[in-house]
């Protein structure tokens, strides 16, 4: 019995690029479907979720950002943005609304294919890994279902935010450097891009109740990186002194 090929949806209004990516991906062993507009793409996704989406930003009508936001309302399928916009703010916006990676046009098909393989590999490894539920104070992270709960209520995170949180939580009590986080979450080519990381961390911290004055879970180590832990004021200590409680996965 043959293993089913991962199905990839390519969304772009450029017929030449659609044909190119369809041929390249098919040659690499993937199943491929295409759409030239956002509405058609959403119908295809709702009809049968693909393993990965390659999504162009600059499309008439519903653009790639809008499509990404709509998809994230009902699916966590990995998304790679294809964009001629190389401005940092466009890249950050795509990642913030739920994209997993991006490729700037014009691009080498080898680079695009490598990104596809990397994202699918990360997604598959997360699905296959038997993971515990990690509990830190009022915050719990179910690494198997990828659900995050805070004080009994579910916290809705983008894929990028979840990956940052789970990575920090699995290494609770250890400082994770900026470059380590960037490499693990986005890839080695993002080393040094601390603005992308800081933006994602700030959005994540707001969702889990962290503030600059009361960092319960994610603490900044200026110029170095971040450390994850549950912190509280000790009754017999000065108010500025913080003590980390024991952190153990649930059985």
N, C-alpha and C positions, 0 to 999 in steps of 0.2 A: 504494500500500500504506500503510495507516494505522499510525502509530507506536503501539506497545504502551503502554498506560497503566501507570504504576507501581502496583503492588498494595500496599495498606495494610491491615494487620490491626489492628482495634480490639478491645481486650480489656477488658471492664467488666461487672459484674454488674447494672448499672442499665439496664433495657431502653429507657428514655426517652433516656438519653445515647447508647446504641448507635445508636438510630434517628436522632438529631440528627446525630451525627458521620458516619454513613453517608450521609445526605442532603447534608451540607455538602461532604464529600470527593468524592462522586459529581458534584455540581454543579461542582466545581473541576476535574473531568476525571480523577480517580483511580479505579482499580478498588478496591473495598472488600469485605473479608470481616470477619466479626465472631465473637467468642466471648465467652461469659458466665462462663467459669471457666478456671483455669489448665491443667487436663489437656486440655481440648478445644483450647485455644490451642496447646499444644505439639504435638499431633497435626497441626494445620493447618500449623505451621511446618516440621515434619519432612517433611510431605507435599509441600511446595512453598514455598520461602522467599519471603516477601514483601519488598518494597523497604524497608518501614519498619513499625515496630510502635508503636501507641499503647497504653500499658499502665497500667491502674489499679492502685494499690497495695492499697487496702482491698477485698479480696474474700474470701469465705468459703472455707475449705479452704486451697488453695495461694494465698498472697498474691502481690502483684506483685513483691516483692523475690525471693521464691523462684523465680518464673517467670523473672525476669531472670537469675538465677544459673544456672538450668538452660539457658537459651538460650545463654548465653555459653560453655557447655561445648562447643558444636558450631557456633556461628554468630556472625558479627560484624555481623549485620543491625542497622541503627540503631534505637534504642529511645528513645521519649519517654515519660516517666512522667507519668501523670495522677493527681494526688493532692490530697486534701483536707487532707493533713498539710503545714502550712507551716513546721514547725519546721526549723531549720537542720540539725540532726543527721540528719533524715530525708532531706533533699535531698542532703546529703553522702554518706550511705550509698548512695542510689540511684546517684549518679555513680561512687562507688568500685567498685560491683559491676558496672559496665559500661553504665549508661544514658548516652545522649548528651545529653539535655536533659530538662527537666521543665516541666509547666504545673500551677499550683495551682488547684484548684476553689474556688469557681465561677470560670469563665474565659469570656472573650469568644471566640466561634468565630473571629473574625478573627485574634486573637492565636494561637490554636491552629493555624490554617491557615498563618499566617506562620512559625511554628516548624517545621511540617512541610516547607514549601517550603525553608527555610534548611538544615535537616538533609539533605534530599535533594540540594540543590544542592552542599553540601560533599562529600557522599558521591560524587556523580557526578564532580565535578571531580578528586577523588583517583583515581578509577578511570581517568579519561581521560588524566591527566597522565603523560607518559613521564618517569620519574624514574630517577636513578642510584642506585647503592649507595654510601652514605656510610660510611667507615671511620674510626674514632677509637680508636687503640690496639686493645684486644681487643673493642671494641664495633663492630658493623656494623649499618646500618639500610638495608634494601631498601625504598625508597620506592614501588616498583611493586607488590610483593607484600605490603607492610606487615609484613614479618617482621624481627624484631630478634634478633641473635645476640650472645652474650657468651662469649668464649673457646671458640667452637665449639658452644655449646649455645643452643638457642632460648629466648628470654625471653618468657613469656606476659604480655602487657599488656592492660589494658582499652582500649576505644577512646579514652577521655579521656587515659589515660596515653600511648598511642601518639601522639596528636595533639600533646601537650605536648612529648614527646621529639623528634618530627620537626620541629616548629616551631623549637625551640631549636637542633637540629643544623643545620638549613638556614641559621641565622644564627650559626654558631659564631664565638666571639670577640667578639660584640656583646652588650651588656647589653639584655635584654628586660625592660621595665618590667612591674610587676604589672598595671596596667590594660591594657597592650597584650596581654599573655597572656590575661587574662580576656576581653577583647573578641574576640580571635581564636578562642579555644577555646569559649567559652560564649555570647558575645554582649554587646552594649554595655550591656544592663541589669544585667550582673554587675560593672560597674566598681566598684571599692572593696571587693569581697567577697574580701579577701585570705585569709580563713580557708579558703574552698573551694579556692583555688589552693594554699595551703601544704599542706593535707591531701593533695591529689593529687600534689604534688611529692615529699612525704615518702615516699609509697608507691612512686612511680616510682624514687626514688633507692635504696631498699632493694633493688628488683628488679635494678638494674644495678650493684650493689655499692658504691654511694657511702655513706659514713658522715660524721658530723659532723667527725671528726678526719682523714678521708682522702677528700676530695671529688674524685674522679678526673674526673668529667664535668660535674656541675651544681654551680655555686658560687653561694651567696647573696650579693647585694649589699644589705646591710641597709637597709631603708626604700625601696629602689629597685626591685629585681627580681632576675633571675637571669642568669647567663652560662654558656654551654656551651663546653667545651674539654677537651682531654686535658692533664693536668698531671703533672709528675714533679719530683723533687728533683734539682737540679743537683749534680754531684759536688763542684765547687769553691765551692759557696755554702753559706750557713748553712742549717740544716735547715728553717727556716720560709720560705725563699725559694722560690717556685715559678716554673717556666718552662713556657710553653705551647708544645707542639710544633706543627709545621705540620699543618694540617687540609686535606685535599684529597679530593674525591669520587673513587671508583674509576672508571676508564675503562670 
